């Protein structure tokens, strides 16, 4: 077998007779349409790859074009109602001679490991691959005489790793910073891969796209083997669900197999954000306005209890992560999650005291009992803010009982599915068995949602409401502006904690809002200012300010810090 690029057309597989064109019966239009269809159905791949890519749709209206580490990407609207994400991997454009080198190196690499064994981590495999590639340097130079040799060698090492023990096309997709989710429905070799994108053209849009990728069954089998090897979990007909972290790509993978999926294996991969979310970043991408950010920052600092609700994909975990950076640094924090999405490691690097508790299948029992046990353990670990990645059921009763008895932490936050404060109340009380009186320990319910942009048709993530509980169970009060917050029943307790009057509280909220707005604006030219380090700087400036200073003068100090940082 050579390393040449293979290709085929649908028409090569199923011959179709095209009638002679006549103006009378409109066959010219039919033939033209068929020709365009055949051209779009051309699929290509190097012989060593286990997936195919097709040409982008011919009439694609390009929205964005960019390059990632392993491919070039085109995102566009083919005007048929479904957005398209088309990739062109580096190796798919290599000459046949260079792909023949890759194929020979792959064969030698596999023989080397079969005979001698060795470590299968990226550095070890790429090191072995580099030595084998250097043996082929003459063939490489003949195939690509004008290329940058060092750059080409690095690319070849990555390709050999990707197609030997790496994740193949899934690695190409998961290294694109715009991709949030990767989906593949069963039967996997008969359906396109789908992806969800965010941040295209700097817009907070949530775009579901078809891709130009079709995978072979071996590509999915390889992914499953990687996940089984790294997690130690079983996957078989008697255990047809494999759900585990994918640490190499900071993602969570779920595989559903036969018989639960009658048509074979189905894949869903959700990436964690590689950049920590902050309130300034959420202002920057349009999820909230500075006023809401100022209110939420103030309430976190004053130990309020939050539930963040919304549908899947609305950004609940992103907002929860952003609120965690609003804690003072001396606050001890305990996180409980079944997927490592929260920014525990980032916070520890910044000096926060964060203890993470991971709940997964290796603990035994079902999901709810595992989370409940983790919560019970956390309540015995001393005074801390408790962050629940998701509130599902059994653990909710434990949490609210502890809150009422005063045994819970100084602040509680969690996410929950729901589309309003009222729906969350009904779910917690009716479905989870928490008493209406116990639910009153929740101070704030934040509802996130997605709205469709009329101009572009894309889904935009937004905060829909911020509500506080009232004295009567099941009643809520909107507090999304400072004036409403100051007259809410929640404010009575907050004033006791903060030891501030309403005038001082209004000034502090305005200062917090102004500073996060300044950081969001500065982030348009330098993304560093959207990071958590600058949230800490803003909070430190506020802590050092005097009561006599106005919100504007406090914000001016931050402007000077940014200016000084930029000039240096």
Number of C-alpha atoms within 10 A of each C-alpha: 8 15 21 19 19 15 14 14 16 15 15 10 8 8 8 10 7 10 10 8 14 10 8 7 9 10 15 15 13 14 15 12 11 15 12 14 16 14 17 18 19 18 19 19 21 24 19 22 23 18 21 21 22 22 16 22 19 11 13 16 15 12 13 12 15 11 13 15 12 20 18 15 17 19 23 21 17 16 12 9 8 12 19 27 23 22 26 19 20 14 20 20 13 17 15 19 17 22 24 23 21 28 22 18 24 21 12 14 19 13 12 13 14 10 9 7 10 12 9 14 11 15 12 13 22 20 13 17 24 19 12 19 22 13 13 16 14 11 16 22 13 11 18 15 11 8 11 9 14 9 9 13 17 12 16 23 23 20 21 23 25 20 20 19 17 20 22 22 22 18 16 16 20 22 16 18 15 17 22 23 22 21 18 22 19 18 16 22 19 13 15 20 21 21 24 19 21 19 15 16 10 11 13 20 25 22 21 21 20 19 20 22 21 22 22 16 16 14 20 24 12 18 21 20 14 16 24 16 11 14 17 11 15 15 18 12 11 11 14 17 20 20 22 22 22 20 15 11 15 18 21 20 23 19 21 22 22 17 14 14 16 12 13 16 24 20 20 17 22 21 22 22 18 12 13 19 23 27 34 30 25 24 21 24 18 18 22 20 19 24 20 22 26 24 23 24 23 24 23 20 19 19 19 21 22 25 23 28 28 23 15 14 16 22 21 26 23 20 21 24 21 24 21 24 26 20 23 16 17 9 16 18 24 24 24 23 20 19 20 22 20 25 23 20 13 15 19 13 9 14 10 19 16 19 18 17 18 16 21 18 15 10 13 10 11 10 16 16 16 21 29 22 15 18 23 16 12 22 18 10 11 13 17 21 23 24 25 26 24 23 24 19 20 18 22 23 19 17 24 21 18 16 21 14 9 10 15 24 23 18 21 24 25 22 23 24 19 20 18 20 27 14 14 21 23 16 18 20 19 12 11 16 14 22 15 16 14 18 21 21 18 19 21 25 28 25 26 26 23 21 15 13 11 8 6 8 12 18 19 20 22 20 23 17 18 23 23 24 23 16 11 10 14 18 14 20 20 17 21 20 14 19 11 12 21 19 13 19 15 21 17 12 14 19 15 11 13 15 11 13 12 17 9 16 21 19 17 22 23 24 25 27 25 22 30 32 23 20 27 25 18 19 17 13 9 12 13 13 21 27 21 24 14 20 22 17 14 22 21 13 16 21 10 9 15 9 11 8 11 16 22 13 13 22 23 16 16 22 17 11 16 17 12 10 9 9 7 6
